[in-house]
Amino acid sequence: MIMRPRRDYVSALVRAGQYAQALAVLEGTTQPATPDARWLNLIGACRGEQGDKIDARRDFEAALALGSDAARINLAKLADLAPLH
């Protein structure tokens, strides 16, 4: 799991539309040893907003497999090419 202060920081960057910065923080963070739906959904949103729809879909599908409702919503948005959050 992403440590709460870092997750809050990344979430704030995403809300501000700073996807490149958020992605840099996430990619600089070691992926949790146990799959984490929040981490996968955040990194998927950043990748999707930067145009990497293939990797975003992979991240959302992995988060969805962990029961993430946010990933389900983002997968639908990805299909519609709507903004991801």
C-alpha positions, 0 to 999 in steps of 0.5 A: 500500500502507498503510504498515506502522505504520498498517496494524498500527494499523488491524489492532489497532483491528479486532481490538479491535472499534474499527471506527469508529476504524479506518474513520476512519483508513482513510478519512483515508488516501489510497487507494493509487494501485495497488489494494491488497487489504489496504487494500480488505479492511480497509476492507470489514471496517470498513464491514461491521461498521458495517452498510454491507454494500453498500460492504463487498461492493464492497470485498471483491469488489475485493480478491478480484479482486486474489487476496485469500483474506481477502476470499473468507472475508469475502465468505462471512461477509458472506453469513452475517452473521457477524462480519468479520475 
